[in-house]
């Protein structure tokens, strides 16, 4: 990491904090960025860039979830009358990330 100066390093850390939704991390890195001489305008710009990057996968997963829930609740589809709990339980069995 010797190629980044301390200010650039702090901006990367701030952006990572925003992207990971870590409020205490963001607070810490904003304070450090100010201590290093970054203006509030520069910090706000970095936060806005990080938020735009963070929103892309969030929107994609939201769209997928809405599409899947519409498919699950569509009365024209076989098995669509299953309760949300039954659907969630079946999904958890299929996907180890949800256990």
C-alpha positions as CSV (number, residue, x, y, z in Angstrom):
1,X,0.0,0.0,0.0
2,X,3.0,2.3,-0.3
3,X,1.6,3.7,-3.6
4,X,-1.3,5.4,-1.9
5,X,-0.6,8.5,0.2
6,X,-2.2,8.7,3.7
7,X,-5.1,10.8,2.4
8,X,-5.9,8.5,-0.5
9,X,-5.7,5.5,1.9
10,X,-8.2,7.2,4.2
11,X,-10.6,7.9,1.4
12,X,-10.5,4.2,0.4
13,X,-11.1,3.3,4.0
14,X,-14.0,5.7,4.2
15,X,-15.5,4.4,1.0
16,X,-15.2,0.8,2.3
17,X,-17.0,1.8,5.5
18,X,-19.8,3.3,3.5
19,X,-20.0,0.3,1.2
20,X,-20.2,-2.1,4.2
21,X,-22.8,0.1,6.0
22,X,-20.6,0.4,9.1
23,X,-21.7,3.6,10.9
24,X,-18.9,3.6,13.6
25,X,-16.3,3.0,10.8
26,X,-17.7,5.9,8.7
27,X,-17.6,8.2,11.8
28,X,-14.1,7.2,12.5
29,X,-12.9,7.6,8.9
30,X,-14.7,11.0,8.4
31,X,-12.9,12.3,11.6
32,X,-9.6,11.0,10.3
33,X,-10.2,12.5,6.9
34,X,-10.9,15.9,8.4
35,X,-7.8,15.6,10.6
36,X,-5.8,14.9,7.4
37,X,-7.1,18.2,5.9
38,X,-9.8,17.0,3.6
39,X,-12.7,19.4,3.3
40,X,-16.3,18.5,4.0
41,X,-17.0,18.9,0.3
42,X,-14.3,16.4,-0.6
43,X,-15.5,14.0,2.1
44,X,-19.1,14.3,0.9
45,X,-18.0,13.6,-2.7
46,X,-16.2,10.4,-1.6
47,X,-19.3,9.4,0.4
48,X,-21.5,10.0,-2.6
49,X,-19.3,7.9,-4.9
50,X,-19.2,5.1,-2.4
51,X,-23.0,5.2,-2.0
52,X,-23.5,5.0,-5.8
53,X,-21.3,1.9,-5.9
54,X,-23.1,0.4,-2.9
55,X,-26.5,0.9,-4.4
56,X,-25.9,-1.1,-7.5
57,X,-25.9,-4.6,-5.9
58,X,-28.6,-3.5,-3.4
59,X,-30.9,-2.5,-6.3
60,X,-30.2,-5.8,-8.1
61,X,-30.9,-8.0,-5.1
62,X,-34.1,-6.0,-4.4
63,X,-35.3,-6.5,-8.0
64,X,-34.5,-10.2,-7.8
65,X,-36.4,-10.5,-4.5
66,X,-39.4,-8.7,-5.8
67,X,-39.3,-10.8,-9.0
68,X,-39.1,-14.0,-7.0
69,X,-41.8,-13.0,-4.6
70,X,-44.1,-12.1,-7.5
71,X,-43.4,-15.5,-9.1
72,X,-44.0,-17.2,-5.7
73,X,-47.3,-15.4,-5.2
74,X,-48.6,-15.7,-8.7
75,X,-51.8,-17.7,-8.5
76,X,-51.3,-19.0,-12.1
77,X,-48.1,-20.8,-11.1
78,X,-48.3,-24.3,-9.5
79,X,-47.3,-24.2,-5.9
80,X,-47.8,-20.4,-5.7
81,X,-50.4,-20.8,-3.0
82,X,-47.7,-21.8,-0.5
83,X,-47.4,-19.6,2.5
84,X,-44.4,-17.2,2.7
85,X,-43.1,-19.2,5.7
86,X,-43.2,-22.5,3.6
87,X,-41.4,-20.8,0.7
88,X,-38.8,-19.3,3.1
89,X,-38.3,-22.6,4.8
90,X,-37.8,-24.4,1.4
91,X,-35.4,-21.7,0.3
92,X,-33.3,-22.0,3.4
93,X,-32.9,-25.7,2.8
94,X,-31.7,-25.1,-0.7
95,X,-29.3,-22.3,0.2
96,X,-26.7,-22.8,2.9
97,X,-26.1,-19.0,3.1
98,X,-29.5,-18.6,4.7
99,X,-29.1,-21.1,7.5
